[in-house]
Amino acid sequence: MVGNEIIGFQALPLLAFIALIVITLLAMSIRVIREYERAVVFRLGRLLGVKGPGLFFLIPFIDSMVKVDLRIVAVDVPEQKIITKDNVTVGVDAVIYYKVLDPERSITKIENYHYAVLTLSQTTLRDVVGQVELDDLLTKRDEINKRLQEILDLLTDPWGIKVTAVTLKEVKLPEGMLRAMAKQAEAERWRRARIIEAEGERQAASIMAEAAMMYEKHPVAVRLRELQTLIEIAREKNMVIVTPTTLGSNEMIGLMAGMSRAQPQLREEGRAEGG
């Protein structure tokens, strides 16, 4: 009995060591992948497949895996110095949005797909912006964004990558070009102001021409308008103005009748101003 107990005590460290190895192997074989992740598994270097999401097992020292994120990734493309089609040097930066559609191809077809997307975005940005003029770059940014997105999506499709959007962030112009554009904008505002002023003069001339035709048909109206103007001048300047008349008797009678009809209105206006 004593010998068996001694053998049992001696075996305890061995059992503990075996248990530790088993626990370590289990820890190495159990893997948990989140919902937005996938694991590309290789067995002795050969592609085994894609695992996840959830719990799965690997054979320690035989299987290996590469974790791939399926969420949309934003890539900040640094500023690129580009010469446009009309020979203007500009600085353009952008943001690329992409996601992995095929984890297997993104690992087996390209070494580092994130770095590849970044460098490809830089070269494509230079190529596309270099083919457009400065005015189009400033006014047709949506079209340029769409064109960049289509080109990048086509080039990254063999890697299992989907480019969802491309956005130009900022277009930096040289100081000389900014001053020239400011002068152009100021000249454009002056041009519009002169056009508006000329349009007002044209409308005023048209109205005056209609009034002249009406006065030509009714000469007495011209005399009435003249006398009314003289009365207004005399009232404001506190003076009396005498003008000669060349009207005949009949015209004078009509003029006096018109003035008599206008006198009550003038007196009311005078009382209103005096009150």
C-alpha positions as CSV (number, residue, x, y, z in Angstrom):
1,M,0.0,0.0,0.0
2,V,2.8,2.4,0.9
3,G,4.5,1.6,-2.4
4,N,1.4,2.4,-4.4
5,E,0.9,5.7,-2.6
6,I,4.5,6.6,-3.4
7,I,4.0,5.8,-7.1
8,G,0.8,7.9,-7.1
9,F,2.5,10.9,-5.6
10,Q,5.3,10.6,-8.2
11,A,2.7,10.4,-11.0
12,L,1.0,13.6,-10.0
13,P,3.5,16.0,-11.7
14,L,3.3,14.0,-14.9
15,L,-0.5,14.1,-14.9
16,A,-0.5,17.8,-14.2
17,F,2.0,18.3,-17.1
18,I,-0.2,16.3,-19.5
19,A,-3.3,18.2,-18.4
20,L,-1.4,21.5,-19.1
21,I,-0.5,20.3,-22.5
22,V,-4.1,19.3,-23.3
23,I,-5.4,22.7,-22.1
24,T,-2.8,24.5,-24.2
25,L,-3.6,22.5,-27.3
26,L,-7.4,23.2,-26.8
27,A,-6.7,26.9,-26.4
28,M,-4.7,26.9,-29.6
29,S,-7.3,25.0,-31.5
30,I,-10.4,27.0,-30.5
31,R,-11.1,30.1,-32.5
32,V,-14.0,32.6,-32.4
33,I,-14.7,34.9,-35.3
34,R,-17.1,37.9,-35.0
35,E,-20.0,38.5,-37.3
36,Y,-18.2,41.1,-39.4
37,E,-15.0,38.9,-39.7
38,R,-14.0,35.8,-41.6
39,A,-11.0,33.5,-41.2
40,V,-9.1,32.2,-44.3
41,V,-7.7,28.8,-43.1
42,F,-4.6,27.1,-44.5
43,R,-3.5,23.5,-43.7
44,L,0.2,22.8,-44.2
45,G,0.2,25.8,-46.6
46,R,-2.7,24.6,-48.7
47,L,-5.9,26.7,-48.8
48,L,-8.6,24.9,-46.7
49,G,-11.4,27.4,-46.9
50,V,-13.1,30.3,-45.2
51,K,-14.4,29.9,-41.6
52,G,-16.8,32.0,-39.5
53,P,-18.5,33.7,-38.0
54,G,-18.7,31.9,-34.7
55,L,-16.7,29.1,-33.1
56,F,-14.5,26.6,-35.0
57,F,-11.4,24.5,-34.4
58,L,-7.9,24.4,-35.9
59,I,-5.3,21.7,-35.7
60,P,-2.4,23.2,-33.7
61,F,0.9,23.5,-35.6
62,I,-0.8,22.2,-38.8
63,D,-3.6,24.8,-39.5
64,S,-3.1,28.5,-39.7
65,M,-5.5,31.3,-40.4
66,V,-5.6,34.9,-41.6
67,K,-8.4,37.1,-40.2
68,V,-10.2,39.4,-42.7
69,D,-12.5,42.4,-41.8
70,L,-15.6,42.6,-44.0
71,R,-16.6,46.1,-42.9
72,I,-16.3,49.2,-45.1
73,V,-12.9,50.8,-44.7
74,A,-12.1,54.5,-45.4
75,V,-8.7,55.1,-47.0
76,D,-7.4,58.7,-46.8
77,V,-5.5,59.4,-50.0
78,P,-2.8,62.0,-49.3
79,E,-2.5,65.2,-51.4
80,Q,-1.3,64.6,-54.9
81,K,0.4,67.3,-57.0
82,I,-1.2,67.0,-60.4
83,I,-1.0,69.0,-63.6
84,T,-4.4,69.4,-65.2
85,K,-5.1,69.2,-68.9
86,D,-4.8,73.0,-69.3
87,N,-1.4,73.0,-67.5
88,V,-2.4,74.2,-64.0
89,T,-0.7,72.5,-61.0
90,V,-3.2,71.7,-58.3
91,G,-3.1,69.7,-55.1
92,V,-5.9,67.1,-54.8
93,D,-6.7,64.7,-52.0
94,A,-9.5,62.2,-51.7
95,V,-11.2,59.5,-49.5
96,I,-11.8,56.0,-50.8
97,Y,-14.4,53.7,-49.3
98,Y,-14.1,49.9,-50.0
99,K,-14.9,46.6,-48.4
100,V,-13.9,42.9,-48.9
101,L,-16.4,40.8,-50.7
102,D,-14.3,37.7,-51.2
103,P,-12.0,37.0,-48.2
104,E,-10.3,34.1,-50.0
105,R,-9.2,36.1,-53.0
106,S,-8.2,39.2,-50.9
107,I,-5.6,37.0,-49.2
108,T,-4.5,34.7,-52.0
109,K,-4.5,37.2,-54.9
110,I,-2.7,40.1,-53.3
111,E,-0.1,40.4,-50.6
112,N,-1.5,43.4,-48.8
113,Y,-4.9,44.5,-50.2
114,H,-5.1,47.7,-48.0
115,Y,-1.8,49.0,-49.2
116,A,-2.6,48.0,-52.8
117,V,-5.9,49.9,-52.7
118,L,-4.1,53.0,-51.3
119,T,-1.3,53.0,-54.0
120,L,-3.8,52.3,-56.8
121,S,-6.0,55.1,-55.6
122,Q,-3.1,57.6,-55.8
123,T,-2.1,56.6,-59.3
124,T,-5.7,56.5,-60.6
125,L,-6.3,60.0,-59.0
126,R,-3.4,61.4,-60.9
127,D,-4.4,59.8,-64.2
128,V,-8.0,61.0,-64.0
129,V,-7.4,64.5,-62.8
130,G,-4.6,65.0,-65.4
131,Q,-7.2,64.4,-68.2
132,V,-9.6,67.1,-67.2
133,E,-9.4,70.9,-67.2
134,L,-9.4,73.1,-64.1
135,D,-12.9,74.4,-64.7
136,D,-14.3,70.9,-65.0
137,L,-12.3,69.8,-61.9
138,L,-14.0,72.6,-59.9
139,T,-17.5,72.3,-61.3
140,K,-17.9,68.6,-62.2
141,R,-16.6,66.9,-59.1
142,D,-19.5,64.4,-58.9
143,E,-18.7,63.2,-62.4
144,I,-15.0,62.8,-61.5
145,N,-15.9,61.0,-58.3
146,K,-18.0,58.5,-60.2
147,R,-15.4,58.0,-62.8
148,L,-12.7,57.3,-60.2
149,Q,-15.1,54.8,-58.4
150,E,-15.8,52.9,-61.6
151,I,-12.1,52.6,-62.5
152,L,-11.0,51.5,-59.0
153,D,-13.8,49.1,-58.7
154,L,-12.9,47.5,-62.0
155,L,-9.2,47.2,-61.1
156,T,-9.8,45.8,-57.6
157,D,-12.4,43.3,-58.6
158,P,-9.9,40.4,-59.1
159,W,-8.8,40.9,-55.5
160,G,-12.3,40.4,-54.1
161,I,-12.5,44.1,-53.2
162,K,-15.5,46.4,-53.8
163,V,-14.9,50.1,-54.0
164,T,-18.2,51.7,-52.8
165,A,-17.4,55.4,-53.1
166,V,-14.8,57.9,-53.9
167,T,-14.9,61.6,-52.7
168,L,-12.5,64.4,-53.6
169,K,-11.9,66.3,-50.4
170,E,-10.1,69.5,-51.5
171,V,-8.6,71.1,-54.5
172,K,-5.8,73.5,-53.7
173,L,-4.9,76.1,-56.3
174,P,-1.7,78.2,-56.6
175,E,-1.9,81.8,-55.2
176,G,-1.6,83.4,-58.6
177,M,-4.5,81.3,-59.9
178,L,-6.6,82.3,-56.8
179,R,-6.0,86.0,-57.5
180,A,-6.8,85.6,-61.1
181,M,-10.1,83.8,-60.3
182,A,-10.9,86.6,-57.8
183,K,-10.4,89.2,-60.5
184,Q,-12.6,87.2,-62.9
185,A,-15.4,86.9,-60.3
186,E,-15.2,90.7,-59.7
187,A,-15.3,91.4,-63.4
188,E,-18.3,89.1,-63.7
189,R,-20.1,91.0,-61.0
190,W,-19.4,94.3,-62.7
191,R,-20.7,92.9,-66.0
192,R,-24.0,91.8,-64.4
193,A,-24.4,95.2,-62.7
194,R,-23.9,97.0,-66.0
195,I,-26.4,94.7,-67.7
196,I,-29.0,95.3,-65.0
197,E,-28.4,99.1,-65.2
198,A,-28.7,99.1,-69.0
199,E,-31.9,97.0,-68.8
200,G,-33.3,99.5,-66.4
201,E,-32.5,102.4,-68.8
202,R,-34.0,100.5,-71.7
203,Q,-37.3,99.9,-69.8
204,A,-37.3,103.6,-68.7
205,A,-36.8,104.8,-72.3
206,S,-39.6,102.5,-73.5
207,I,-42.0,103.9,-70.9
208,M,-40.9,107.5,-71.7
209,A,-41.4,106.8,-75.4
210,E,-45.0,105.6,-74.7
211,A,-45.6,108.8,-72.6
212,A,-44.2,111.0,-75.4
213,M,-46.6,109.3,-77.9
214,M,-49.5,110.0,-75.5
215,Y,-48.5,113.6,-75.0
216,E,-48.2,114.0,-78.8
217,K,-51.8,112.9,-79.2
218,H,-52.9,115.2,-76.3
219,P,-50.9,118.5,-76.4
220,V,-53.0,120.0,-73.6
221,A,-51.7,117.2,-71.3
222,V,-48.2,118.4,-71.9
223,R,-49.1,121.9,-70.8
224,L,-50.9,120.6,-67.8
225,R,-47.9,118.6,-66.8
226,E,-45.6,121.6,-67.3
227,L,-47.8,123.8,-65.1
228,Q,-48.0,121.2,-62.5
229,T,-44.2,120.9,-62.4
230,L,-43.9,124.7,-62.1
231,I,-46.4,124.7,-59.2
232,E,-44.4,122.1,-57.4
233,I,-41.1,124.0,-58.0
234,A,-42.7,127.2,-56.7
235,R,-44.1,125.5,-53.6
236,E,-40.8,123.9,-52.7
237,K,-38.7,127.0,-53.4
238,N,-41.3,129.5,-52.1
239,M,-41.2,131.5,-55.3
240,V,-43.5,132.5,-58.2
241,I,-42.5,131.6,-61.8
242,V,-44.0,133.4,-64.8
243,T,-43.9,131.7,-68.2
244,P,-45.2,132.9,-71.5
245,T,-47.9,131.1,-73.2
246,T,-48.5,130.4,-76.9
247,L,-51.8,128.7,-76.7
248,G,-54.9,129.9,-78.5
249,S,-58.2,130.9,-76.9
250,N,-59.8,127.5,-77.1
251,E,-56.7,125.7,-75.8
252,M,-56.5,128.3,-73.1
253,I,-60.1,127.7,-72.0
254,G,-59.4,123.9,-71.9
255,L,-56.2,124.5,-70.0
256,M,-58.0,126.7,-67.5
257,A,-60.7,124.0,-67.1
258,G,-58.1,121.4,-66.5
259,M,-56.3,123.7,-63.9
260,S,-59.6,124.3,-62.2
261,R,-60.2,120.6,-61.8
262,A,-56.7,120.2,-60.5
263,Q,-56.8,123.0,-58.0
264,P,-58.8,121.2,-55.3
265,Q,-56.4,118.3,-55.3
266,L,-53.4,120.7,-55.0
267,R,-55.0,122.5,-52.1
268,E,-55.7,119.2,-50.3
269,E,-52.0,118.3,-50.8
270,G,-51.0,121.6,-49.5
271,R,-53.1,121.3,-46.3
272,A,-51.8,117.8,-45.8
273,E,-48.2,119.0,-46.0
274,G,-49.0,122.0,-43.8
275,G,-50.8,119.9,-41.2
